[in-house]
Each structure stands twice: as C-alpha cells, then as structure tokens.
C-alpha cells in the first residue's frame, strides 16, 4: 500500500467544495464570495468594497 500522507505528496487538488476556491487577493480558502465572479474572501471584500462600487446601507 502506498503512503498517501500529504507531507510527501503535497496538497490534494480539489475539484469542488471549499478547497477548490480561494481568495484571489490573500489566498485564504474560507468564506469566498463568488457572486459577480469576485472570488475574494469576506475580509478582503470589506476592505475593497467601496472601490468596487458597493455601498453600505446601514
């Protein structure tokens, strides 16, 4: 049986799910906003939302 630990083989390529999408700005894999093909995480979105043309109503 082959040793399939990620220590030696690197990161597994994901075709779908959370591991397949990453933030194009910081590289994080959590909470990625895909709407309008933004592909940035929620933390980066808060930083650049005004420059992208999004307005905060509250």
mmCIF file of the N, C-alpha and C atoms, coordinates in Angstrom:
data_MODEL
# 
_entry.id   MODEL 
# 
loop_
_atom_site.group_PDB 
_atom_site.id 
_atom_site.type_symbol 
_atom_site.label_atom_id 
_atom_site.label_alt_id 
_atom_site.label_comp_id 
_atom_site.label_asym_id 
_atom_site.label_entity_id 
_atom_site.label_seq_id 
_atom_site.pdbx_PDB_ins_code 
_atom_site.Cartn_x 
_atom_site.Cartn_y 
_atom_site.Cartn_z 
_atom_site.occupancy 
_atom_site.B_iso_or_equiv 
_atom_site.pdbx_formal_charge 
_atom_site.auth_seq_id 
_atom_site.auth_comp_id 
_atom_site.auth_asym_id 
_atom_site.auth_atom_id 
_atom_site.pdbx_PDB_model_num 
ATOM 1   N N  . UNK A 1 1  ? 0.840   -1.196 0.000   1.00 0.00 ? 1  UNK A N  1 
ATOM 2   C CA . UNK A 1 1  ? 0.000   0.000  0.000   1.00 0.00 ? 1  UNK A CA 1 
ATOM 3   C C  . UNK A 1 1  ? 0.876   1.247  0.000   1.00 0.00 ? 1  UNK A C  1 
ATOM 4   N N  . UNK A 1 2  ? 0.512   2.231  -0.803  1.00 0.00 ? 2  UNK A N  1 
ATOM 5   C CA . UNK A 1 2  ? 1.289   3.463  -0.915  1.00 0.00 ? 2  UNK A CA 1 
ATOM 6   C C  . UNK A 1 2  ? 1.067   4.365  0.288   1.00 0.00 ? 2  UNK A C  1 
ATOM 7   N N  . UNK A 1 3  ? 2.099   5.132  0.602   1.00 0.00 ? 3  UNK A N  1 
ATOM 8   C CA . UNK A 1 3  ? 1.975   6.143  1.650   1.00 0.00 ? 3  UNK A CA 1 
ATOM 9   C C  . UNK A 1 3  ? 1.318   7.372  1.040   1.00 0.00 ? 3  UNK A C  1 
ATOM 10  N N  . UNK A 1 4  ? 0.129   7.737  1.481   1.00 0.00 ? 4  UNK A N  1 
ATOM 11  C CA . UNK A 1 4  ? -0.621  8.845  0.893   1.00 0.00 ? 4  UNK A CA 1 
ATOM 12  C C  . UNK A 1 4  ? -0.671  10.068 1.802   1.00 0.00 ? 4  UNK A C  1 
ATOM 13  N N  . UNK A 1 5  ? 0.320   10.217 2.656   1.00 0.00 ? 5  UNK A N  1 
ATOM 14  C CA . UNK A 1 5  ? 0.307   11.378 3.538   1.00 0.00 ? 5  UNK A CA 1 
ATOM 15  C C  . UNK A 1 5  ? 0.645   12.629 2.734   1.00 0.00 ? 5  UNK A C  1 
ATOM 16  N N  . UNK A 1 6  ? 0.022   13.735 3.087   1.00 0.00 ? 6  UNK A N  1 
ATOM 17  C CA . UNK A 1 6  ? 0.206   14.984 2.369   1.00 0.00 ? 6  UNK A CA 1 
ATOM 18  C C  . UNK A 1 6  ? 1.573   15.599 2.640   1.00 0.00 ? 6  UNK A C  1 
ATOM 19  N N  . UNK A 1 7  ? 2.247   15.086 3.650   1.00 0.00 ? 7  UNK A N  1 
ATOM 20  C CA . UNK A 1 7  ? 3.579   15.583 3.957   1.00 0.00 ? 7  UNK A CA 1 
ATOM 21  C C  . UNK A 1 7  ? 4.530   15.347 2.777   1.00 0.00 ? 7  UNK A C  1 
ATOM 22  N N  . UNK A 1 8  ? 4.346   14.263 2.076   1.00 0.00 ? 8  UNK A N  1 
ATOM 23  C CA . UNK A 1 8  ? 5.246   13.903 0.982   1.00 0.00 ? 8  UNK A CA 1 
ATOM 24  C C  . UNK A 1 8  ? 4.653   14.183 -0.398  1.00 0.00 ? 8  UNK A C  1 
ATOM 25  N N  . UNK A 1 9  ? 3.341   14.181 -0.513  1.00 0.00 ? 9  UNK A N  1 
ATOM 26  C CA . UNK A 1 9  ? 2.724   14.321 -1.828  1.00 0.00 ? 9  UNK A CA 1 
ATOM 27  C C  . UNK A 1 9  ? 2.242   15.728 -2.121  1.00 0.00 ? 9  UNK A C  1 
ATOM 28  N N  . UNK A 1 10 ? 2.228   16.621 -1.148  1.00 0.00 ? 10 UNK A N  1 
ATOM 29  C CA . UNK A 1 10 ? 1.730   17.975 -1.366  1.00 0.00 ? 10 UNK A CA 1 
ATOM 30  C C  . UNK A 1 10 ? 0.229   18.047 -1.155  1.00 0.00 ? 10 UNK A C  1 
ATOM 31  N N  . UNK A 1 11 ? -0.347  19.194 -1.488  1.00 0.00 ? 11 UNK A N  1 
ATOM 32  C CA . UNK A 1 11 ? -1.777  19.423 -1.280  1.00 0.00 ? 11 UNK A CA 1 
ATOM 33  C C  . UNK A 1 11 ? -2.592  18.683 -2.333  1.00 0.00 ? 11 UNK A C  1 
ATOM 34  N N  . UNK A 1 12 ? -3.669  18.069 -1.904  1.00 0.00 ? 12 UNK A N  1 
ATOM 35  C CA . UNK A 1 12 ? -4.558  17.357 -2.815  1.00 0.00 ? 12 UNK A CA 1 
ATOM 36  C C  . UNK A 1 12 ? -5.345  18.363 -3.657  1.00 0.00 ? 12 UNK A C  1 
ATOM 37  N N  . UNK A 1 13 ? -5.449  18.116 -4.943  1.00 0.00 ? 13 UNK A N  1 
ATOM 38  C CA . UNK A 1 13 ? -6.203  19.007 -5.819  1.00 0.00 ? 13 UNK A CA 1 
ATOM 39  C C  . UNK A 1 13 ? -7.695  18.717 -5.659  1.00 0.00 ? 13 UNK A C  1 
ATOM 40  N N  . UNK A 1 14 ? -8.466  19.758 -5.328  1.00 0.00 ? 14 UNK A N  1 
ATOM 41  C CA . UNK A 1 14 ? -9.902  19.604 -5.139  1.00 0.00 ? 14 UNK A CA 1 
ATOM 42  C C  . UNK A 1 14 ? -10.637 20.100 -6.372  1.00 0.00 ? 14 UNK A C  1 
ATOM 43  N N  . UNK A 1 15 ? -11.640 19.369 -6.790  1.00 0.00 ? 15 UNK A N  1 
ATOM 44  C CA . UNK A 1 15 ? -12.420 19.746 -7.968  1.00 0.00 ? 15 UNK A CA 1 
ATOM 45  C C  . UNK A 1 15 ? -13.657 20.560 -7.599  1.00 0.00 ? 15 UNK A C  1 
ATOM 46  N N  . UNK A 1 16 ? -14.149 20.385 -6.360  1.00 0.00 ? 16 UNK A N  1 
ATOM 47  C CA . UNK A 1 16 ? -15.328 21.108 -5.906  1.00 0.00 ? 16 UNK A CA 1 
ATOM 48  C C  . UNK A 1 16 ? -15.262 21.239 -4.399  1.00 0.00 ? 16 UNK A C  1 
ATOM 49  N N  . UNK A 1 17 ? -16.112 22.103 -3.839  1.00 0.00 ? 17 UNK A N  1 
ATOM 50  C CA . UNK A 1 17 ? -16.142 22.310 -2.403  1.00 0.00 ? 17 UNK A CA 1 
ATOM 51  C C  . UNK A 1 17 ? -15.262 23.478 -1.981  1.00 0.00 ? 17 UNK A C  1 
ATOM 52  N N  . UNK A 1 18 ? -15.078 23.617 -0.663  1.00 0.00 ? 18 UNK A N  1 
ATOM 53  C CA . UNK A 1 18 ? -14.328 24.750 -0.130  1.00 0.00 ? 18 UNK A CA 1 
ATOM 54  C C  . UNK A 1 18 ? -12.864 24.760 -0.567  1.00 0.00 ? 18 UNK A C  1 
ATOM 55  N N  . UNK A 1 19 ? -12.276 23.607 -0.733  1.00 0.00 ? 19 UNK A N  1 
ATOM 56  C CA . UNK A 1 19 ? -10.868 23.538 -1.100  1.00 0.00 ? 19 UNK A CA 1 
ATOM 57  C C  . UNK A 1 19 ? -10.575 23.901 -2.534  1.00 0.00 ? 19 UNK A C  1 
ATOM 58  N N  . UNK A 1 20 ? -11.602 24.013 -3.359  1.00 0.00 ? 20 UNK A N  1 
ATOM 59  C CA . UNK A 1 20 ? -11.375 24.307 -4.775  1.00 0.00 ? 20 UNK A CA 1 
ATOM 60  C C  . UNK A 1 20 ? -11.376 25.800 -5.068  1.00 0.00 ? 20 UNK A C  1 
ATOM 61  N N  . UNK A 1 21 ? -11.847 26.619 -4.123  1.00 0.00 ? 21 UNK A N  1 
ATOM 62  C CA . UNK A 1 21 ? -11.936 28.059 -4.344  1.00 0.00 ? 21 UNK A CA 1 
ATOM 63  C C  . UNK A 1 21 ? -11.105 28.792 -3.305  1.00 0.00 ? 21 UNK A C  1 
ATOM 64  N N  . UNK A 1 22 ? -10.316 29.747 -3.751  1.00 0.00 ? 22 UNK A N  1 
ATOM 65  C CA . UNK A 1 22 ? -9.516  30.517 -2.829  1.00 0.00 ? 22 UNK A CA 1 
ATOM 66  C C  . UNK A 1 22 ? -9.617  31.989 -3.185  1.00 0.00 ? 22 UNK A C  1 
ATOM 67  N N  . UNK A 1 23 ? -9.297  32.805 -2.216  1.00 0.00 ? 23 UNK A N  1 
ATOM 68  C CA . UNK A 1 23 ? -9.340  34.259 -2.396  1.00 0.00 ? 23 UNK A CA 1 
ATOM 69  C C  . UNK A 1 23 ? -8.205  34.667 -3.327  1.00 0.00 ? 23 UNK A C  1 
ATOM 70  N N  . UNK A 1 24 ? -8.534  35.414 -4.365  1.00 0.00 ? 24 UNK A N  1 
ATOM 71  C CA . UNK A 1 24 ? -7.529  35.846 -5.328  1.00 0.00 ? 24 UNK A CA 1 
ATOM 72  C C  . UNK A 1 24 ? -6.645  36.952 -4.765  1.00 0.00 ? 24 UNK A C  1 
ATOM 73  N N  . UNK A 1 25 ? -7.048  37.519 -3.639  1.00 0.00 ? 25 UNK A N  1 
ATOM 74  C CA . UNK A 1 25 ? -6.291  38.622 -3.054  1.00 0.00 ? 25 UNK A CA 1 
ATOM 75  C C  . UNK A 1 25 ? -5.323  38.153 -1.971  1.00 0.00 ? 25 UNK A C  1 
ATOM 76  N N  . UNK A 1 26 ? -5.815  37.292 -1.050  1.00 0.00 ? 26 UNK A N  1 
ATOM 77  C CA . UNK A 1 26 ? -4.958  36.862 0.065   1.00 0.00 ? 26 UNK A CA 1 
ATOM 78  C C  . UNK A 1 26 ? -4.667  35.364 0.064   1.00 0.00 ? 26 UNK A C  1 
ATOM 79  N N  . UNK A 1 27 ? -5.398  34.584 -0.723  1.00 0.00 ? 27 UNK A N  1 
ATOM 80  C CA . UNK A 1 27 ? -5.123  33.151 -0.801  1.00 0.00 ? 27 UNK A CA 1 
ATOM 81  C C  . UNK A 1 27 ? -5.845  32.304 0.220   1.00 0.00 ? 27 UNK A C  1 
ATOM 82  N N  . UNK A 1 28 ? -6.759  32.885 0.988   1.00 0.00 ? 28 UNK A N  1 
ATOM 83  C CA . UNK A 1 28 ? -7.493  32.150 2.012   1.00 0.00 ? 28 UNK A CA 1 
ATOM 84  C C  . UNK A 1 28 ? -8.576  31.275 1.366   1.00 0.00 ? 28 UNK A C  1 
ATOM 85  N N  . UNK A 1 29 ? -8.900  30.157 2.010   1.00 0.00 ? 29 UNK A N  1 
ATOM 86  C CA . UNK A 1 29 ? -9.889  29.227 1.466   1.00 0.00 ? 29 UNK A CA 1 
ATOM 87  C C  . UNK A 1 29 ? -11.259 29.357 2.129   1.00 0.00 ? 29 UNK A C  1 
ATOM 88  N N  . UNK A 1 30 ? -11.411 30.197 3.151   1.00 0.00 ? 30 UNK A N  1 
ATOM 89  C CA . UNK A 1 30 ? -12.672 30.271 3.881   1.00 0.00 ? 30 UNK A CA 1 
ATOM 90  C C  . UNK A 1 30 ? -13.474 31.499 3.480   1.00 0.00 ? 30 UNK A C  1 
ATOM 91  N N  . UNK A 1 31 ? -14.790 31.342 3.410   1.00 0.00 ? 31 UNK A N  1 
ATOM 92  C CA . UNK A 1 31 ? -15.753 32.422 3.175   1.00 0.00 ? 31 UNK A CA 1 
ATOM 93  C C  . UNK A 1 31 ? -15.462 33.187 1.890   1.00 0.00 ? 31 UNK A C  1 
ATOM 94  N N  . UNK A 1 32 ? -15.306 32.485 0.780   1.00 0.00 ? 32 UNK A N  1 
ATOM 95  C CA . UNK A 1 32 ? -15.018 33.112 -0.508  1.00 0.00 ? 32 UNK A CA 1 
ATOM 96  C C  . UNK A 1 32 ? -16.324 33.546 -1.169  1.00 0.00 ? 32 UNK A C  1 
ATOM 97  N N  . UNK A 1 33 ? -16.400 34.802 -1.580  1.00 0.00 ? 33 UNK A N  1 
ATOM 98  C CA . UNK A 1 33 ? -17.570 35.351 -2.256  1.00 0.00 ? 33 UNK A CA 1 
ATOM 99  C C  . UNK A 1 33 ? -17.380 35.155 -3.752  1.00 0.00 ? 33 UNK A C  1 
ATOM 100 N N  . UNK A 1 34 ? -18.282 34.368 -4.356  1.00 0.00 ? 34 UNK A N  1 
ATOM 101 C CA . UNK A 1 34 ? -18.164 34.058 -5.772  1.00 0.00 ? 34 UNK A CA 1 
ATOM 102 C C  . UNK A 1 34 ? -19.106 34.888 -6.638  1.00 0.00 ? 34 UNK A C  1 
ATOM 103 N N  . UNK A 1 35 ? -20.080 35.531 -6.000  1.00 0.00 ? 35 UNK A N  1 
ATOM 104 C CA . UNK A 1 35 ? -21.075 36.282 -6.759  1.00 0.00 ? 35 UNK A CA 1 
ATOM 105 C C  . UNK A 1 35 ? -20.406 37.380 -7.574  1.00 0.00 ? 35 UNK A C  1 
ATOM 106 N N  . UNK A 1 36 ? -20.881 37.594 -8.785  1.00 0.00 ? 36 UNK A N  1 
ATOM 107 C CA . UNK A 1 36 ? -20.327 38.551 -9.744  1.00 0.00 ? 36 UNK A CA 1 
ATOM 108 C C  . UNK A 1 36 ? -18.878 38.213 -10.093 1.00 0.00 ? 36 UNK A C  1 
ATOM 109 N N  . UNK A 1 37 ? -18.473 36.963 -9.892  1.00 0.00 ? 37 UNK A N  1 
ATOM 110 C CA . UNK A 1 37 ? -17.110 36.484 -10.177 1.00 0.00 ? 37 UNK A CA 1 
ATOM 111 C C  . UNK A 1 37 ? -16.054 37.276 -9.420  1.00 0.00 ? 37 UNK A C  1 
ATOM 112 N N  . UNK A 1 38 ? -16.364 37.640 -8.163  1.00 0.00 ? 38 UNK A N  1 
ATOM 113 C CA . UNK A 1 38 ? -15.402 38.370 -7.347  1.00 0.00 ? 38 UNK A CA 1 
ATOM 114 C C  . UNK A 1 38 ? -14.262 37.460 -6.896  1.00 0.00 ? 38 UNK A C  1 
ATOM 115 N N  . UNK A 1 39 ? -14.611 36.284 -6.370  1.00 0.00 ? 39 UNK A N  1 
ATOM 116 C CA . UNK A 1 39 ? -13.642 35.302 -5.890  1.00 0.00 ? 39 UNK A CA 1 
ATOM 117 C C  . UNK A 1 39 ? -12.653 35.886 -4.882  1.00 0.00 ? 39 UNK A C  1 
ATOM 118 N N  . UNK A 1 40 ? -13.187 36.663 -3.918  1.00 0.00 ? 40 UNK A N  1 
ATOM 119 C CA . UNK A 1 40 ? -12.377 37.159 -2.818  1.00 0.00 ? 40 UNK A CA 1 
ATOM 120 C C  . UNK A 1 40 ? -13.075 36.812 -1.520  1.00 0.00 ? 40 UNK A C  1 
ATOM 121 N N  . UNK A 1 41 ? -12.318 36.710 -0.433  1.00 0.00 ? 41 UNK A N  1 
ATOM 122 C CA . UNK A 1 41 ? -12.905 36.322 0.855   1.00 0.00 ? 41 UNK A CA 1 
ATOM 123 C C  . UNK A 1 41 ? -13.644 37.519 1.465   1.00 0.00 ? 41 UNK A C  1 
ATOM 124 N N  . UNK A 1 42 ? -14.424 37.256 2.468   1.00 0.00 ? 42 UNK A N  1 
ATOM 125 C CA . UNK A 1 42 ? -15.252 38.300 3.067   1.00 0.00 ? 42 UNK A CA 1 
ATOM 126 C C  . UNK A 1 42 ? -14.412 39.385 3.726   1.00 0.00 ? 42 UNK A C  1 
ATOM 127 N N  . UNK A 1 43 ? -13.261 39.024 4.257   1.00 0.00 ? 43 UNK A N  1 
ATOM 128 C CA . UNK A 1 43 ? -12.402 40.018 4.903   1.00 0.00 ? 43 UNK A CA 1 
ATOM 129 C C  . UNK A 1 43 ? -11.809 40.979 3.866   1.00 0.00 ? 43 UNK A C  1 
ATOM 130 N N  . UNK A 1 44 ? -11.355 40.442 2.753   1.00 0.00 ? 44 UNK A N  1 
ATOM 131 C CA . UNK A 1 44 ? -10.825 41.305 1.685   1.00 0.00 ? 44 UNK A CA 1 
ATOM 132 C C  . UNK A 1 44 ? -11.942 42.128 1.055   1.00 0.00 ? 44 UNK A C  1 
ATOM 133 N N  . UNK A 1 45 ? -13.140 41.549 0.971   1.00 0.00 ? 45 UNK A N  1 
ATOM 134 C CA . UNK A 1 45 ? -14.265 42.280 0.389   1.00 0.00 ? 45 UNK A CA 1 
ATOM 135 C C  . UNK A 1 45 ? -14.586 43.526 1.198   1.00 0.00 ? 45 UNK A C  1 
ATOM 136 N N  . UNK A 1 46 ? -14.525 43.436 2.517   1.00 0.00 ? 46 UNK A N  1 
ATOM 137 C CA . UNK A 1 46 ? -14.803 44.596 3.358   1.00 0.00 ? 46 UNK A CA 1 
ATOM 138 C C  . UNK A 1 46 ? -13.792 45.718 3.116   1.00 0.00 ? 46 UNK A C  1 
ATOM 139 N N  . UNK A 1 47 ? -12.574 45.344 2.790   1.00 0.00 ? 47 UNK A N  1 
ATOM 140 C CA . UNK A 1 47 ? -11.536 46.348 2.555   1.00 0.00 ? 47 UNK A CA 1 
ATOM 141 C C  . UNK A 1 47 ? -11.689 47.045 1.198   1.00 0.00 ? 47 UNK A C  1 
ATOM 142 N N  . UNK A 1 48 ? -12.150 46.319 0.191   1.00 0.00 ? 48 UNK A N  1 
ATOM 143 C CA . UNK A 1 48 ? -12.170 46.878 -1.162  1.00 0.00 ? 48 UNK A CA 1 
ATOM 144 C C  . UNK A 1 48 ? -13.569 47.131 -1.707  1.00 0.00 ? 48 UNK A C  1 
ATOM 145 N N  . UNK A 1 49 ? -14.605 46.971 -0.893  1.00 0.00 ? 49 UNK A N  1 
ATOM 146 C CA . UNK A 1 49 ? -15.989 47.083 -1.371  1.00 0.00 ? 49 UNK A CA 1 
ATOM 147 C C  . UNK A 1 49 ? -16.286 48.474 -1.936  1.00 0.00 ? 49 UNK A C  1 
ATOM 148 N N  . UNK A 1 50 ? -15.831 49.517 -1.272  1.00 0.00 ? 50 UNK A N  1 
ATOM 149 C CA . UNK A 1 50 ? -16.104 50.876 -1.762  1.00 0.00 ? 50 UNK A CA 1 
ATOM 150 C C  . UNK A 1 50 ? -15.451 51.127 -3.111  1.00 0.00 ? 50 UNK A C  1 
ATOM 151 N N  . UNK A 1 51 ? -14.251 50.657 -3.300  1.00 0.00 ? 51 UNK A N  1 
ATOM 152 C CA . UNK A 1 51 ? -13.568 50.879 -4.573  1.00 0.00 ? 51 UNK A CA 1 
ATOM 153 C C  . UNK A 1 51 ? -14.180 50.057 -5.702  1.00 0.00 ? 51 UNK A C  1 
ATOM 154 N N  . UNK A 1 52 ? -14.888 48.966 -5.352  1.00 0.00 ? 52 UNK A N  1 
ATOM 155 C CA . UNK A 1 52 ? -15.567 48.152 -6.353  1.00 0.00 ? 52 UNK A CA 1 
ATOM 156 C C  . UNK A 1 52 ? -16.942 48.706 -6.708  1.00 0.00 ? 52 UNK A C  1 
ATOM 157 N N  . UNK A 1 53 ? -17.438 49.666 -5.909  1.00 0.00 ? 53 UNK A N  1 
ATOM 158 C CA . UNK A 1 53 ? -18.718 50.296 -6.197  1.00 0.00 ? 53 UNK A CA 1 
ATOM 159 C C  . UNK A 1 53 ? -19.876 49.803 -5.361  1.00 0.00 ? 53 UNK A C  1 
ATOM 160 N N  . UNK A 1 54 ? -19.603 49.044 -4.316  1.00 0.00 ? 54 UNK A N  1 
ATOM 161 C CA . UNK A 1 54 ? -20.651 48.578 -3.410  1.00 0.00 ? 54 UNK A CA 1 
ATOM 162 C C  . UNK A 1 54 ? -20.862 49.617 -2.321  1.00 0.00 ? 54 UNK A C  1 
ATOM 163 N N  . UNK A 1 55 ? -22.141 49.849 -1.982  1.00 0.00 ? 55 UNK A N  1 
ATOM 164 C CA . UNK A 1 55 ? -22.482 50.847 -0.964  1.00 0.00 ? 55 UNK A CA 1 
ATOM 165 C C  . UNK A 1 55 ? -23.009 50.141 0.284   1.00 0.00 ? 55 UNK A C  1 
ATOM 166 N N  . UNK A 1 56 ? -22.688 50.693 1.437   1.00 0.00 ? 56 UNK A N  1 
ATOM 167 C CA . UNK A 1 56 ? -23.173 50.163 2.711   1.00 0.00 ? 56 UNK A CA 1 
ATOM 168 C C  . UNK A 1 56 ? -24.402 50.956 3.108   1.00 0.00 ? 56 UNK A C  1 
ATOM 169 N N  . UNK A 1 57 ? -25.510 50.265 3.345   1.00 0.00 ? 57 UNK A N  1 
ATOM 170 C CA . UNK A 1 57 ? -26.777 50.938 3.636   1.00 0.00 ? 57 UNK A CA 1 
ATOM 171 C C  . UNK A 1 57 ? -27.043 51.113 5.118   1.00 0.00 ? 57 UNK A C  1 
ATOM 172 N N  . UNK A 1 58 ? -26.374 50.391 5.962   1.00 0.00 ? 58 UNK A N  1 
ATOM 173 C CA . UNK A 1 58 ? -26.604 50.524 7.407   1.00 0.00 ? 58 UNK A CA 1 
ATOM 174 C C  . UNK A 1 58 ? -25.423 51.086 8.111   1.00 0.00 ? 58 UNK A C  1 
# 
